[in-house]
Amino acid sequence: MKFSRSSLALALAAACLLASAGPAMAATGDKPAAAASAPAAKPAAPVNYGVKLGGFFTEEHKKEARKAFTQRYAKAKDCPPGLERSGKTCAAPVKGRYWAVGQSLQKAVEAHPAPEAVVAKLPPPPNGYEYVSAGGDILLVSKGIHLVVDMIEDVTG
């Protein structure tokens, strides 16, 4: 088999380029495009937007919220919106709970802004969320669809 001189020169030049490219790429840390697009060995974690369902309020937050509510409305001379005077305490006008963590508030549920005395003891809500009071509970809900992310049950005591 006969090879022309130009074919041999071209093949030799290509071999030299490939041989020198390997160590150069290893030294710079560059990866070939095929390796860069390969999936990572570690599985990707689920997308987390910073608020875990049922995990926003700590026990300390719940304790402080109940304490603040009790101190502010202890004698029930006035009650926050959504609660009414029942003897010497504030109570929900309707018994029962019609919401749950992970579900949207029903349209029939009367949600009011959470009392300032309680909100002052809680961390600021994340962007896109707000504190509301429904019945005797304090809820952290999303502003758009009113999804209940977490709640402090029976803050009235």
N, CA, C and O atoms as a GROMACS GRO file, in nm:
protein
  628
    1MET      N    1   0.083  -0.116   0.000
    1MET     CA    2   0.000   0.000   0.000
    1MET      C    3   0.089   0.124   0.000
    1MET      O    4   0.183   0.135   0.079
    2LYS      N    5   0.058   0.214  -0.088
    2LYS     CA    6   0.137   0.335  -0.100
    2LYS      C    7   0.062   0.452  -0.039
    2LYS      O    8  -0.056   0.472  -0.065
    3PHE      N    9   0.131   0.529   0.041
    3PHE     CA   10   0.073   0.650   0.098
    3PHE      C   11   0.148   0.769   0.041
    3PHE      O   12   0.269   0.764   0.021
    4SER      N   13   0.076   0.872   0.016
    4SER     CA   14   0.142   0.992  -0.033
    4SER      C   15   0.207   1.064   0.084
    4SER      O   16   0.169   1.046   0.200
    5ARG      N   17   0.304   1.143   0.051
    5ARG     CA   18   0.378   1.214   0.153
    5ARG      C   19   0.286   1.312   0.228
    5ARG      O   20   0.303   1.328   0.349
    6SER      N   21   0.193   1.376   0.162
    6SER     CA   22   0.102   1.472   0.227
    6SER      C   23   0.004   1.401   0.320
    6SER      O   24  -0.033   1.457   0.423
    7SER      N   25  -0.038   1.279   0.285
    7SER     CA   26  -0.128   1.203   0.373
    7SER      C   27  -0.057   1.163   0.500
    7SER      O   28  -0.115   1.170   0.609
    8LEU      N   29   0.068   1.120   0.488
    8LEU     CA   30   0.146   1.083   0.607
    8LEU      C   31   0.170   1.205   0.696
    8LEU      O   32   0.161   1.195   0.819
    9ALA      N   33   0.200   1.317   0.637
    9ALA     CA   34   0.224   1.439   0.715
    9ALA      C   35   0.098   1.482   0.788
    9ALA      O   36   0.104   1.525   0.904
   10LEU      N   37  -0.016   1.471   0.722
   10LEU     CA   38  -0.143   1.508   0.784
   10LEU      C   39  -0.177   1.414   0.898
   10LEU      O   40  -0.222   1.459   1.004
   11ALA      N   41  -0.157   1.284   0.879
   11ALA     CA   42  -0.184   1.186   0.984
   11ALA      C   43  -0.092   1.208   1.103
   11ALA      O   44  -0.136   1.198   1.218
   12LEU      N   45   0.036   1.236   1.077
   12LEU     CA   46   0.132   1.260   1.185
   12LEU      C   47   0.095   1.387   1.263
   12LEU      O   48   0.106   1.389   1.386
   13ALA      N   49   0.051   1.491   1.194
   13ALA     CA   50   0.012   1.616   1.262
   13ALA      C   51  -0.112   1.593   1.350
   13ALA      O   52  -0.118   1.644   1.461
   14ALA      N   53  -0.209   1.517   1.301
   14ALA     CA   54  -0.329   1.488   1.379
   14ALA      C   55  -0.296   1.406   1.502
   14ALA      O   56  -0.350   1.431   1.610
   15ALA      N   57  -0.206   1.309   1.489
   15ALA     CA   58  -0.166   1.226   1.603
   15ALA      C   59  -0.095   1.310   1.708
   15ALA      O   60  -0.117   1.291   1.827
   16CYS      N   61  -0.011   1.402   1.664
   16CYS     CA   62   0.060   1.489   1.759
   16CYS      C   63  -0.038   1.580   1.834
   16CYS      O   64  -0.024   1.601   1.954
   17LEU      N   65  -0.136   1.632   1.761
   17LEU     CA   66  -0.235   1.719   1.826
   17LEU      C   67  -0.316   1.641   1.930
   17LEU      O   68  -0.340   1.691   2.040
   18LEU      N   69  -0.359   1.523   1.897
   18LEU     CA   70  -0.436   1.442   1.991
   18LEU      C   71  -0.352   1.403   2.112
   18LEU      O   72  -0.402   1.403   2.224
   19ALA      N   73  -0.228   1.370   2.090
   19ALA     CA   74  -0.141   1.329   2.200
   19ALA      C   75  -0.113   1.445   2.294
   19ALA      O   76  -0.105   1.426   2.416
   20SER      N   77  -0.099   1.564   2.240
   20SER     CA   78  -0.070   1.679   2.326
   20SER      C   79  -0.197   1.736   2.390
   20SER      O   80  -0.187   1.804   2.492
   21ALA      N   81  -0.313   1.710   2.334
   21ALA     CA   82  -0.437   1.765   2.388
   21ALA      C   83  -0.477   1.696   2.518
   21ALA      O   84  -0.532   1.761   2.606
   22GLY      N   85  -0.451   1.568   2.532
   22GLY     CA   86  -0.488   1.494   2.653
   22GLY      C   87  -0.426   1.551   2.778
   22GLY      O   88  -0.498   1.588   2.871
   23PRO      N   89  -0.291   1.561   2.786
   23PRO     CA   90  -0.229   1.618   2.905
   23PRO      C   91  -0.265   1.764   2.927
   23PRO      O   92  -0.277   1.808   3.041
   24ALA      N   93  -0.283   1.840   2.820
   24ALA     CA   94  -0.319   1.981   2.836
   24ALA      C   95  -0.457   1.995   2.898
   24ALA      O   96  -0.478   2.080   2.984
   25MET      N   97  -0.552   1.911   2.856
   25MET     CA   98  -0.686   1.917   2.914
   25MET      C   99  -0.685   1.870   3.058
   25MET      O  100  -0.760   1.924   3.140
   26ALA      N  101  -0.603   1.772   3.091
   26ALA     CA  102  -0.595   1.723   3.229
   26ALA      C  103  -0.537   1.830   3.320
   26ALA      O  104  -0.578   1.841   3.435
   27ALA      N  105  -0.442   1.908   3.270
   27ALA     CA  106  -0.379   2.010   3.352
   27ALA      C  107  -0.474   2.125   3.380
   27ALA      O  108  -0.468   2.184   3.488
   28THR      N  109  -0.562   2.159   3.286
   28THR     CA  110  -0.653   2.271   3.307
   28THR      C  111  -0.782   2.230   3.373
   28THR      O  112  -0.857   2.316   3.419
   29GLY      N  113  -0.810   2.103   3.379
   29GLY     CA  114  -0.933   2.058   3.443
   29GLY      C  115  -1.052   2.060   3.350
   29GLY      O  116  -1.163   2.030   3.392
   30ASP      N  117  -1.030   2.095   3.222
   30ASP     CA  118  -1.141   2.094   3.128
   30ASP      C  119  -1.183   1.951   3.101
   30ASP      O  120  -1.101   1.859   3.103
   31LYS      N  121  -1.311   1.932   3.077
   31LYS     CA  122  -1.363   1.800   3.046
   31LYS      C  123  -1.418   1.803   2.905
   31LYS      O  124  -1.469   1.906   2.861
   32PRO      N  125  -1.409   1.694   2.836
   32PRO     CA  126  -1.472   1.690   2.704
   32PRO      C  127  -1.622   1.714   2.716
   32PRO      O  128  -1.681   1.688   2.821
   33ALA      N  129  -1.682   1.761   2.610
   33ALA     CA  130  -1.825   1.795   2.612
   33ALA      C  131  -1.910   1.675   2.647
   33ALA      O  132  -2.012   1.690   2.715
   34ALA      N  133  -1.873   1.556   2.601
   34ALA     CA  134  -1.952   1.437   2.630
   34ALA      C  135  -1.951   1.405   2.779
   34ALA      O  136  -2.053   1.365   2.834
   35ALA      N  137  -1.837   1.423   2.844
   35ALA     CA  138  -1.829   1.394   2.987
   35ALA      C  139  -1.902   1.500   3.069
   35ALA      O  140  -1.959   1.469   3.174
   36ALA      N  141  -1.902   1.624   3.022
   36ALA     CA  142  -1.969   1.730   3.096
   36ALA      C  143  -2.120   1.712   3.094
   36ALA      O  144  -2.188   1.749   3.190
   37SER      N  145  -2.173   1.656   2.986
   37SER     CA  146  -2.317   1.640   2.979
   37SER      C  147  -2.365   1.509   3.040
   37SER      O  148  -2.485   1.485   3.048
   38ALA      N  149  -2.272   1.424   3.084
   38ALA     CA  150  -2.310   1.297   3.146
   38ALA      C  151  -2.374   1.324   3.281
   38ALA      O  152  -2.334   1.418   3.350
   39PRO      N  153  -2.472   1.244   3.322
   39PRO     CA  154  -2.536   1.266   3.452
   39PRO      C  155  -2.439   1.243   3.566
   39PRO      O  156  -2.349   1.159   3.558
   40ALA      N  157  -2.458   1.318   3.673
   40ALA     CA  158  -2.372   1.305   3.790
   40ALA      C  159  -2.399   1.171   3.858
   40ALA      O  160  -2.508   1.115   3.845
   41ALA      N  161  -2.300   1.122   3.930
   41ALA     CA  162  -2.315   0.994   3.998
   41ALA      C  163  -2.415   1.005   4.112
   41ALA      O  164  -2.486   0.909   4.143
   42LYS      N  165  -2.422   1.122   4.174
   42LYS     CA  166  -2.513   1.144   4.287
   42LYS      C  167  -2.649   1.188   4.233
   42LYS      O  168  -2.654   1.279   4.150
   43PRO      N  169  -2.759   1.127   4.277
   43PRO     CA  170  -2.890   1.168   4.226
   43PRO      C  171  -2.923   1.310   4.270
   43PRO      O  172  -2.886   1.353   4.379
   44ALA      N  173  -2.992   1.380   4.184
   44ALA     CA  174  -3.028   1.518   4.214
   44ALA      C  175  -3.131   1.523   4.326
   44ALA      O  176  -3.223   1.442   4.331
   45ALA      N  177  -3.113   1.619   4.416
   45ALA     CA  178  -3.208   1.637   4.526
   45ALA      C  179  -3.334   1.702   4.472
   45ALA      O  180  -3.328   1.775   4.373
   46PRO      N  181  -3.449   1.679   4.535
   46PRO     CA  182  -3.572   1.744   4.489
   46PRO      C  183  -3.560   1.895   4.506
   46PRO      O  184  -3.489   1.944   4.594
   47VAL      N  185  -3.629   1.967   4.422
   47VAL     CA  186  -3.626   2.113   4.428
   47VAL      C  187  -3.686   2.157   4.559
   47VAL      O  188  -3.796   2.115   4.595
   48ASN      N  189  -3.615   2.241   4.631
   48ASN     CA  190  -3.661   2.288   4.761
   48ASN      C  191  -3.670   2.440   4.755
   48ASN      O  192  -3.571   2.506   4.724
   49TYR      N  193  -3.784   2.494   4.783
   49TYR     CA  194  -3.804   2.637   4.777
   49TYR      C  195  -3.786   2.702   4.914
   49TYR      O  196  -3.823   2.818   4.931
   50GLY      N  197  -3.731   2.632   5.010
   50GLY     CA  198  -3.699   2.690   5.137
   50GLY      C  199  -3.803   2.672   5.246
   50GLY      O  200  -3.775   2.702   5.362
   51VAL      N  201  -3.921   2.625   5.213
   51VAL     CA  202  -4.025   2.606   5.312
   51VAL      C  203  -4.071   2.461   5.306
   51VAL      O  204  -4.126   2.416   5.205
   52LYS      N  205  -4.048   2.389   5.414
   52LYS     CA  206  -4.085   2.248   5.420
   52LYS      C  207  -4.224   2.236   5.481
   52LYS      O  208  -4.253   2.298   5.583
   53LEU      N  209  -4.310   2.157   5.419
   53LEU     CA  210  -4.445   2.138   5.472
   53LEU      C  211  -4.437   2.082   5.613
   53LEU      O  212  -4.375   1.978   5.637
   54GLY      N  213  -4.500   2.150   5.705
   54GLY     CA  214  -4.504   2.104   5.843
   54GLY      C  215  -4.374   2.120   5.919
   54GLY      O  216  -4.362   2.067   6.029
   55GLY      N  217  -4.277   2.190   5.864
   55GLY     CA  218  -4.148   2.200   5.930
   55GLY      C  219  -4.098   2.341   5.950
   55GLY      O  220  -3.981   2.361   5.980
   56PHE      N  221  -4.183   2.441   5.933
   56PHE     CA  222  -4.138   2.579   5.946
   56PHE      C  223  -4.131   2.622   6.092
   56PHE      O  224  -4.031   2.679   6.135
   57PHE      N  225  -4.236   2.596   6.167
   57PHE     CA  226  -4.241   2.638   6.307
   57PHE      C  227  -4.170   2.535   6.395
   57PHE      O  228  -4.193   2.415   6.384
   58THR      N  229  -4.083   2.584   6.482
   58THR     CA  230  -4.019   2.497   6.581
   58THR      C  231  -4.107   2.494   6.706
   58THR      O  232  -4.201   2.572   6.718
   59GLU      N  233  -4.075   2.406   6.797
   59GLU     CA  234  -4.150   2.400   6.923
   59GLU      C  235  -4.134   2.531   7.000
   59GLU      O  236  -4.227   2.574   7.069
   60GLU      N  237  -4.019   2.594   6.988
   60GLU     CA  238  -3.996   2.723   7.055
   60GLU      C  239  -4.087   2.831   6.997
   60GLU      O  240  -4.143   2.912   7.071
   61HIS      N  241  -4.103   2.832   6.864
   61HIS     CA  242  -4.194   2.928   6.801
   61HIS      C  243  -4.336   2.908   6.852
   61HIS      O  244  -4.405   3.005   6.885
   62LYS      N  245  -4.379   2.784   6.859
   62LYS     CA  246  -4.516   2.752   6.904
   62LYS      C  247  -4.537   2.796   7.048
   62LYS      O  248  -4.641   2.853   7.083
   63LYS      N  249  -4.438   2.770   7.132
   63LYS     CA  250  -4.447   2.807   7.274
   63LYS      C  251  -4.455   2.959   7.289
   63LYS      O  252  -4.536   3.010   7.365
   64GLU      N  253  -4.370   3.031   7.216
   64GLU     CA  254  -4.368   3.177   7.224
   64GLU      C  255  -4.498   3.238   7.169
   64GLU      O  256  -4.548   3.337   7.224
   65ALA      N  257  -4.553   3.181   7.064
   65ALA     CA  258  -4.679   3.232   7.007
   65ALA      C  259  -4.793   3.215   7.106
   65ALA      O  260  -4.873   3.306   7.125
   66ARG      N  261  -4.802   3.099   7.168
   66ARG     CA  262  -4.909   3.075   7.267
   66ARG      C  263  -4.894   3.169   7.387
   66ARG      O  264  -4.992   3.222   7.438
   67LYS      N  265  -4.770   3.189   7.429
   67LYS     CA  266  -4.744   3.277   7.544
   67LYS      C  267  -4.783   3.422   7.509
   67LYS      O  268  -4.846   3.490   7.590
   68ALA      N  269  -4.746   3.468   7.390
   68ALA     CA  270  -4.779   3.604   7.348
   68ALA      C  271  -4.930   3.622   7.337
   68ALA      O  272  -4.983   3.726   7.377
   69PHE      N  273  -5.000   3.523   7.282
   69PHE     CA  274  -5.145   3.532   7.269
   69PHE      C  275  -5.209   3.538   7.407
   69PHE      O  276  -5.298   3.620   7.431
   70THR      N  277  -5.165   3.453   7.497
   70THR     CA  278  -5.222   3.449   7.632
   70THR      C  279  -5.199   3.581   7.704
   70THR      O  280  -5.290   3.632   7.771
   71GLN      N  281  -5.079   3.639   7.692
   71GLN     CA  282  -5.050   3.766   7.759
   71GLN      C  283  -5.134   3.880   7.702
   71GLN      O  284  -5.182   3.965   7.776
   72ARG      N  285  -5.152   3.881   7.571
   72ARG     CA  286  -5.225   3.992   7.508
   72ARG      C  287  -5.376   3.981   7.528
   72ARG      O  288  -5.443   4.082   7.550
   73TYR      N  289  -5.430   3.860   7.521
   73TYR     CA  290  -5.575   3.842   7.525
   73TYR      C  291  -5.619   3.761   7.647
   73TYR      O  292  -5.718   3.689   7.641
   74ALA      N  293  -5.546   3.772   7.758
   74ALA     CA  294  -5.573   3.690   7.876
   74ALA      C  295  -5.712   3.714   7.934
   74ALA      O  296  -5.780   3.619   7.972
   75LYS      N  297  -5.754   3.837   7.941
   75LYS     CA  298  -5.882   3.866   8.006
   75LYS      C  299  -5.997   3.876   7.908
   75LYS      O  300  -6.111   3.899   7.948
   76ALA      N  301  -5.969   3.859   7.781
   76ALA     CA  302  -6.070   3.857   7.675
   76ALA      C  303  -6.158   3.982   7.673
   76ALA      O  304  -6.276   3.974   7.639
   77LYS      N  305  -6.100   4.096   7.708
   77LYS     CA  306  -6.176   4.220   7.695
   77LYS      C  307  -6.197   4.249   7.547
   77LYS      O  308  -6.302   4.300   7.506
   78ASP      N  309  -6.098   4.217   7.469
   78ASP     CA  310  -6.112   4.223   7.324
   78ASP      C  311  -6.047   4.098   7.266
   78ASP      O  312  -5.954   4.042   7.325
   79CYS      N  313  -6.095   4.056   7.153
   79CYS     CA  314  -6.041   3.936   7.088
   79CYS      C  315  -5.999   3.974   6.946
   79CYS      O  316  -6.056   4.066   6.888
   80PRO      N  317  -5.902   3.905   6.891
   80PRO     CA  318  -5.862   3.935   6.753
   80PRO      C  319  -5.973   3.898   6.655
   80PRO      O  320  -6.061   3.819   6.690
   81PRO      N  321  -5.970   3.952   6.534
   81PRO     CA  322  -6.073   3.917   6.434
   81PRO      C  323  -6.078   3.766   6.412
   81PRO      O  324  -5.976   3.699   6.403
   82GLY      N  325  -6.200   3.716   6.402
   82GLY     CA  326  -6.220   3.573   6.380
   82GLY      C  327  -6.244   3.494   6.508
   82GLY      O  328  -6.286   3.378   6.502
   83LEU      N  329  -6.217   3.556   6.623
   83LEU     CA  330  -6.243   3.492   6.752
   83LEU      C  331  -6.345   3.575   6.827
   83LEU      O  332  -6.357   3.696   6.804
   84GLU      N  333  -6.418   3.512   6.916
   84GLU     CA  334  -6.517   3.585   6.995
   84GLU      C  335  -6.500   3.550   7.142
   84GLU      O  336  -6.441   3.449   7.180
   85ARG      N  337  -6.554   3.638   7.222
   85ARG     CA  338  -6.544   3.620   7.367
   85ARG      C  339  -6.632   3.503   7.411
   85ARG      O  340  -6.750   3.495   7.376
   86SER      N  341  -6.572   3.414   7.487
   86SER     CA  342  -6.644   3.298   7.540
   86SER      C  343  -6.607   3.288   7.688
   86SER      O  344  -6.506   3.227   7.724
   87GLY      N  345  -6.690   3.348   7.772
   87GLY     CA  346  -6.656   3.353   7.914
   87GLY      C  347  -6.541   3.450   7.934
   87GLY      O  348  -6.554   3.569   7.905
   88LYS      N  349  -6.429   3.400   7.984
   88LYS     CA  350  -6.312   3.486   8.007
   88LYS      C  351  -6.201   3.463   7.905
   88LYS      O  352  -6.090   3.511   7.923
   89THR      N  353  -6.231   3.390   7.800
   89THR     CA  354  -6.129   3.362   7.699
   89THR      C  355  -6.181   3.394   7.559
   89THR      O  356  -6.301   3.415   7.539
   90CYS      N  357  -6.090   3.397   7.464
   90CYS     CA  358  -6.125   3.411   7.323
   90CYS      C  359  -6.134   3.271   7.265
   90CYS      O  360  -6.048   3.186   7.291
   91ALA      N  361  -6.237   3.247   7.186
   91ALA     CA  362  -6.255   3.114   7.126
   91ALA      C  363  -6.307   3.129   6.984
   91ALA      O  364  -6.364   3.231   6.947
   92ALA      N  365  -6.286   3.025   6.906
   92ALA     CA  366  -6.336   3.024   6.768
   92ALA      C  367  -6.488   3.010   6.771
   92ALA      O  368  -6.541   2.933   6.852
   93PRO      N  369  -6.560   3.082   6.686
   93PRO     CA  370  -6.706   3.073   6.686
   93PRO      C  371  -6.756   2.937   6.637
   93PRO      O  372  -6.867   2.896   6.672
   94VAL      N  373  -6.678   2.869   6.558
   94VAL     CA  374  -6.716   2.738   6.504
   94VAL      C  375  -6.616   2.635   6.554
   94VAL      O  376  -6.495   2.654   6.540
   95LYS      N  377  -6.666   2.528   6.609
   95LYS     CA  378  -6.577   2.422   6.656
   95LYS      C  379  -6.532   2.338   6.537
   95LYS      O  380  -6.605   2.322   6.439
   96GLY      N  381  -6.413   2.286   6.546
   96GLY     CA  382  -6.361   2.202   6.439
   96GLY      C  383  -6.253   2.272   6.360
   96GLY      O  384  -6.237   2.394   6.368
   97ARG      N  385  -6.180   2.195   6.285
   97ARG     CA  386  -6.069   2.247   6.205
   97ARG      C  387  -6.095   2.204   6.061
   97ARG      O  388  -6.108   2.085   6.032
   98TYR      N  389  -6.103   2.300   5.972
   98TYR     CA  390  -6.135   2.272   5.832
   98TYR      C  391  -6.016   2.301   5.741
   98TYR      O  392  -6.035   2.344   5.627
   99TRP      N  393  -5.897   2.278   5.789
   99TRP     CA  394  -5.775   2.298   5.711
   99TRP      C  395  -5.672   2.198   5.759
   99TRP      O  396  -5.681   2.143   5.869
  100ALA      N  397  -5.574   2.174   5.674
  100ALA     CA  398  -5.467   2.080   5.708
  100ALA      C  399  -5.341   2.122   5.633
  100ALA      O  400  -5.348   2.184   5.526
  101VAL      N  401  -5.226   2.088   5.688
  101VAL     CA  402  -5.099   2.117   5.623
  101VAL      C  403  -5.094   2.042   5.491
  101VAL      O  404  -5.125   1.923   5.484
  102GLY      N  405  -5.056   2.112   5.387
  102GLY     CA  406  -5.047   2.052   5.254
  102GLY      C  407  -5.171   2.070   5.170
  102GLY      O  408  -5.175   2.027   5.054
  103GLN      N  409  -5.274   2.133   5.226
  103GLN     CA  410  -5.398   2.156   5.151
  103GLN      C  411  -5.428   2.306   5.146
  103GLN      O  412  -5.386   2.381   5.235
  104SER      N  413  -5.498   2.348   5.044
  104SER     CA  414  -5.537   2.488   5.033
  104SER      C  415  -5.653   2.516   5.127
  104SER      O  416  -5.735   2.429   5.156
  105LEU      N  417  -5.658   2.641   5.175
  105LEU     CA  418  -5.771   2.681   5.259
  105LEU      C  419  -5.898   2.681   5.173
  105LEU      O  420  -5.897   2.728   5.060
  106GLN      N  421  -6.004   2.629   5.228
  106GLN     CA  422  -6.132   2.631   5.157
  106GLN      C  423  -6.186   2.773   5.157
  106GLN      O  424  -6.155   2.852   5.246
  107LYS      N  425  -6.264   2.804   5.057
  107LYS     CA  426  -6.319   2.940   5.046
  107LYS      C  427  -6.411   2.975   5.163
  107LYS      O  428  -6.424   3.092   5.197
  108ALA      N  429  -6.473   2.875   5.225
  108ALA     CA  430  -6.564   2.900   5.336
  108ALA      C  431  -6.490   2.935   5.466
  108ALA      O  432  -6.551   2.988   5.558
  109VAL      N  433  -6.361   2.907   5.473
  109VAL     CA  434  -6.284   2.935   5.595
  109VAL      C  435  -6.255   3.084   5.601
  109VAL      O  436  -6.203   3.143   5.507
  110GLU      N  437  -6.290   3.144   5.714
  110GLU     CA  438  -6.262   3.286   5.735
  110GLU      C  439  -6.123   3.300   5.793
  110GLU      O  440  -6.099   3.270   5.911
  111ALA      N  441  -6.030   3.346   5.711
  111ALA     CA  442  -5.893   3.368   5.756
  111ALA      C  443  -5.872   3.517   5.774
  111ALA      O  444  -5.911   3.598   5.689
  112HIS      N  445  -5.810   3.553   5.885
  112HIS     CA  446  -5.783   3.693   5.918
  112HIS      C  447  -5.634   3.710   5.939
  112HIS      O  448  -5.564   3.612   5.967
  113PRO      N  449  -5.583   3.832   5.928
  113PRO     CA  450  -5.441   3.852   5.959
  113PRO      C  451  -5.412   3.806   6.102
  113PRO      O  452  -5.494   3.827   6.193
  114ALA      N  453  -5.298   3.744   6.121
  114ALA     CA  454  -5.262   3.697   6.255
  114ALA      C  455  -5.242   3.816   6.348
  114ALA      O  456  -5.197   3.921   6.304
  115PRO      N  457  -5.275   3.801   6.477
  115PRO     CA  458  -5.258   3.911   6.572
  115PRO      C  459  -5.112   3.958   6.579
  115PRO      O  460  -5.019   3.877   6.579
  116GLU      N  461  -5.094   4.089   6.584
  116GLU     CA  462  -4.960   4.148   6.586
  116GLU      C  463  -4.877   4.098   6.704
  116GLU      O  464  -4.756   4.079   6.691
  117ALA      N  465  -4.941   4.077   6.819
  117ALA     CA  466  -4.868   4.030   6.937
  117ALA      C  467  -4.803   3.894   6.910
  117ALA      O  468  -4.695   3.866   6.961
  118VAL      N  469  -4.870   3.811   6.833
  118VAL     CA  470  -4.817   3.678   6.801
  118VAL      C  471  -4.713   3.687   6.690
  118VAL      O  472  -4.608   3.623   6.698
  119VAL      N  473  -4.742   3.765   6.586
  119VAL     CA  474  -4.650   3.778   6.472
  119VAL      C  475  -4.516   3.833   6.518
  119VAL      O  476  -4.412   3.797   6.462
  120ALA      N  477  -4.517   3.921   6.618
  120ALA     CA  478  -4.392   3.978   6.668
  120ALA      C  479  -4.299   3.873   6.727
  120ALA      O  480  -4.178   3.893   6.730
  121LYS      N  481  -4.353   3.762   6.773
  121LYS     CA  482  -4.272   3.656   6.834
  121LYS      C  483  -4.228   3.550   6.733
  121LYS      O  484  -4.151   3.460   6.767
  122LEU      N  485  -4.277   3.559   6.610
  122LEU     CA  486  -4.245   3.460   6.508
  122LEU      C  487  -4.140   3.514   6.411
  122LEU      O  488  -4.126   3.636   6.398
  123PRO      N  489  -4.067   3.425   6.344
  123PRO     CA  490  -3.973   3.474   6.241
  123PRO      C  491  -4.052   3.534   6.125
  123PRO      O  492  -4.167   3.497   6.103
  124PRO      N  493  -3.993   3.626   6.051
  124PRO     CA  494  -4.066   3.682   5.937
  124PRO      C  495  -4.103   3.573   5.837
  124PRO      O  496  -4.023   3.483   5.812
  125PRO      N  497  -4.222   3.580   5.780
  125PRO     CA  498  -4.260   3.476   5.684
  125PRO      C  499  -4.172   3.485   5.559
  125PRO      O  500  -4.130   3.595   5.522
  126PRO      N  501  -4.145   3.373   5.494
  126PRO     CA  502  -4.067   3.377   5.370
  126PRO      C  503  -4.140   3.456   5.262
  126PRO      O  504  -4.261   3.476   5.271
  127ASN      N  505  -4.067   3.500   5.161
  127ASN     CA  506  -4.129   3.573   5.049
  127ASN      C  507  -4.239   3.487   4.987
  127ASN      O  508  -4.219   3.369   4.960
  128GLY      N  509  -4.354   3.548   4.965
  128GLY     CA  510  -4.466   3.478   4.902
  128GLY      C  511  -4.555   3.406   5.002
  128GLY      O  512  -4.647   3.335   4.962
  129TYR      N  513  -4.530   3.423   5.131
  129TYR     CA  514  -4.609   3.358   5.235
  129TYR      C  515  -4.655   3.463   5.335
  129TYR      O  516  -4.599   3.572   5.343
  130GLU      N  517  -4.759   3.428   5.411
  130GLU     CA  518  -4.811   3.519   5.513
  130GLU      C  519  -4.868   3.439   5.629
  130GLU      O  520  -4.903   3.322   5.615
  131TYR      N  521  -4.877   3.505   5.744
  131TYR     CA  522  -4.940   3.445   5.861
  131TYR      C  523  -5.086   3.486   5.863
  131TYR      O  524  -5.119   3.603   5.844
  132VAL      N  525  -5.174   3.390   5.885
  132VAL     CA  526  -5.316   3.420   5.902
  132VAL      C  527  -5.366   3.344   6.024
  132VAL      O  528  -5.306   3.247   6.069
  133SER      N  529  -5.477   3.393   6.075
  133SER     CA  530  -5.543   3.329   6.188
  133SER      C  531  -5.674   3.269   6.138
  133SER      O  532  -5.753   3.336   6.072
  134ALA      N  533  -5.695   3.144   6.170
  134ALA     CA  534  -5.820   3.077   6.134
  134ALA      C  535  -5.862   2.996   6.255
  134ALA      O  536  -5.790   2.908   6.301
  135GLY      N  537  -5.981   3.027   6.306
  135GLY     CA  538  -6.023   2.961   6.429
  135GLY      C  539  -5.926   2.998   6.539
  135GLY      O  540  -5.896   3.116   6.559
  136GLY      N  541  -5.876   2.901   6.609
  136GLY     CA  542  -5.779   2.926   6.715
  136GLY      C  543  -5.638   2.892   6.673
  136GLY      O  544  -5.551   2.874   6.758
  137ASP      N  545  -5.612   2.882   6.542
  137ASP     CA  546  -5.480   2.843   6.491
  137ASP      C  547  -5.413   2.958   6.418
  137ASP      O  548  -5.480   3.046   6.364
  138ILE      N  549  -5.281   2.956   6.417
  138ILE     CA  550  -5.202   3.047   6.335
  138ILE      C  551  -5.147   2.963   6.220
  138ILE      O  552  -5.083   2.860   6.242
  139LEU      N  553  -5.171   3.008   6.097
  139LEU     CA  554  -5.130   2.933   5.979
  139LEU      C  555  -5.027   3.011   5.899
  139LEU      O  556  -5.035   3.134   5.888
  140LEU      N  557  -4.930   2.940   5.843
  140LEU     CA  558  -4.840   2.996   5.744
  140LEU      C  559  -4.892   2.948   5.610
  140LEU      O  560  -4.889   2.829   5.581
  141VAL      N  561  -4.940   3.042   5.526
  141VAL     CA  562  -5.000   3.004   5.398
  141VAL      C  563  -4.930   3.078   5.284
  141VAL      O  564  -4.875   3.186   5.302
  142SER      N  565  -4.934   3.016   5.167
  142SER     CA  566  -4.882   3.084   5.048
  142SER      C  567  -4.982   3.190   5.006
  142SER      O  568  -5.103   3.171   5.020
  143LYS      N  569  -4.933   3.300   4.955
  143LYS     CA  570  -5.022   3.410   4.918
  143LYS      C  571  -5.106   3.379   4.796
  143LYS      O  572  -5.220   3.424   4.786
  144GLY      N  573  -5.053   3.302   4.703
  144GLY     CA  574  -5.125   3.277   4.578
  144GLY      C  575  -5.243   3.184   4.592
  144GLY      O  576  -5.356   3.223   4.564
  145ILE      N  577  -5.218   3.062   4.636
  145ILE     CA  578  -5.325   2.962   4.640
  145ILE      C  579  -5.369   2.929   4.782
  145ILE      O  580  -5.450   2.839   4.804
  146HIS      N  581  -5.316   3.001   4.878
  146HIS     CA  582  -5.350   2.981   5.019
  146HIS      C  583  -5.324   2.838   5.065
  146HIS      O  584  -5.405   2.778   5.136
  147LEU      N  585  -5.211   2.783   5.022
  147LEU     CA  586  -5.170   2.650   5.064
  147LEU      C  587  -5.118   2.658   5.207
  147LEU      O  588  -5.032   2.741   5.237
  148VAL      N  589  -5.170   2.574   5.295
  148VAL     CA  590  -5.126   2.573   5.434
  148VAL      C  591  -4.993   2.499   5.440
  148VAL      O  592  -4.986   2.379   5.412
  149VAL      N  593  -4.887   2.571   5.476
  149VAL     CA  594  -4.753   2.514   5.482
  149VAL      C  595  -4.723   2.460   5.621
  149VAL      O  596  -4.663   2.354   5.635
  150ASP      N  597  -4.764   2.533   5.723
  150ASP     CA  598  -4.744   2.490   5.861
  150ASP      C  599  -4.846   2.561   5.948
  150ASP      O  600  -4.905   2.661   5.907
  151MET      N  601  -4.866   2.510   6.069
  151MET     CA  602  -4.963   2.574   6.158
  151MET      C  603  -4.923   2.558   6.304
  151MET      O  604  -4.855   2.462   6.342
  152ILE      N  605  -4.966   2.652   6.383
  152ILE     CA  606  -4.956   2.643   6.528
  152ILE      C  607  -5.099   2.619   6.575
  152ILE      O  608  -5.184   2.708   6.568
  153GLU      N  609  -5.124   2.499   6.621
  153GLU     CA  610  -5.260   2.461   6.660
  153GLU      C  611  -5.296   2.519   6.796
  153GLU      O  612  -5.212   2.528   6.886
  154ASP      N  613  -5.420   2.559   6.808
  154ASP     CA  614  -5.480   2.603   6.934
  154ASP      C  615  -5.393   2.704   7.008
  154ASP      O  616  -5.352   2.682   7.122
  155VAL      N  617  -5.365   2.815   6.942
  155VAL     CA  618  -5.284   2.920   7.003
  155VAL      C  619  -5.360   2.988   7.118
  155VAL      O  620  -5.300   3.054   7.202
  156THR      N  621  -5.492   2.970   7.119
  156THR     CA  622  -5.574   3.033   7.223
  156THR      C  623  -5.559   2.964   7.358
  156THR      O  624  -5.599   3.019   7.461
  157GLY      N  625  -5.504   2.846   7.359
  157GLY     CA  626  -5.479   2.776   7.485
  157GLY      C  627  -5.577   2.678   7.522
  157GLY      O  628  -5.564   2.615   7.627
   0.00000   0.00000   0.00000
